[in-house]
């Protein structure tokens, strides 16, 4: 079965800028489906809203985008209604594997406020969602290095099921990043309930995970950091010049949580490269 990518477009160049990134993640036999959602008419609010409007305008637009950006097979789809609802419905109907979209697209005929649309899609789907902020340099080379932030929970590690096939196809490195909170006054070992097991140390656990990935013919290596999670993710992404950051939107509860509203949201607001997000299934457990 072909790997299917859905790319929602609103008529703006900003929204179209996700296409090179989507194509970079697609396998040679994949399909890229383009979607334009015609918003339902709303009462006038004083400022005229221009949009593609009718299907007879949307269909030629999608055909033009496909000619200019994508040689891959796929369908050009036009739907109406609330954008996030339509995206999720099409993803379900067509058995989509990945949704790819920009986080904002305020200019152009569509005038979607795609930041809220993208957030709604991420919150409501268990599919991986590839996001990119407008203004970032378009991808021109295959994936070389993927940064995967992990917090030790199965929920955060669930992103690996999505990332491993991408890394295998492109022979990209997987950088497993663990960020520990900075502890100013750690308790001495004699105050602990029991001795610290070497196998329980984060560096050993993540090296063991990297070794497991190596057995699957994937090039992986761990990176340990200390400090504030979002800051360290952003810093390591720049320092290591990664092509993609891939992370789950929920991880641990409490201090180490990576809820969409906290760490993930901050990373998404400041990241200068594409980010791949997935909301783990409710059944995924954590430590």
Secondary structure as GFF3:
##gff-version 3
##sequence-region A 1 287
A	DSSP	beta_strand	4	9	.	.	.	ID=ss1
A	DSSP	alpha_helix	13	16	.	.	.	ID=ss2
A	DSSP	alpha_helix	19	25	.	.	.	ID=ss3
A	DSSP	beta_strand	31	38	.	.	.	ID=ss4
A	DSSP	alpha_helix	55	69	.	.	.	ID=ss5
A	DSSP	beta_strand	76	80	.	.	.	ID=ss6
A	DSSP	alpha_helix	83	93	.	.	.	ID=ss7
A	DSSP	beta_strand	98	102	.	.	.	ID=ss8
A	DSSP	alpha_helix	114	124	.	.	.	ID=ss9
A	DSSP	beta_strand	128	132	.	.	.	ID=ss10
A	DSSP	beta_strand	145	150	.	.	.	ID=ss11
A	DSSP	alpha_helix	154	157	.	.	.	ID=ss12
A	DSSP	alpha_helix	160	170	.	.	.	ID=ss13
A	DSSP	beta_strand	173	180	.	.	.	ID=ss14
A	DSSP	three_ten_helix	189	191	.	.	.	ID=ss15
A	DSSP	three_ten_helix	198	200	.	.	.	ID=ss16
A	DSSP	alpha_helix	202	215	.	.	.	ID=ss17
A	DSSP	beta_strand	220	226	.	.	.	ID=ss18
A	DSSP	alpha_helix	229	239	.	.	.	ID=ss19
A	DSSP	beta_strand	244	248	.	.	.	ID=ss20
A	DSSP	three_ten_helix	254	256	.	.	.	ID=ss21
A	DSSP	pi_helix	260	264	.	.	.	ID=ss22
A	DSSP	alpha_helix	265	270	.	.	.	ID=ss23
A	DSSP	beta_strand	275	278	.	.	.	ID=ss24
###
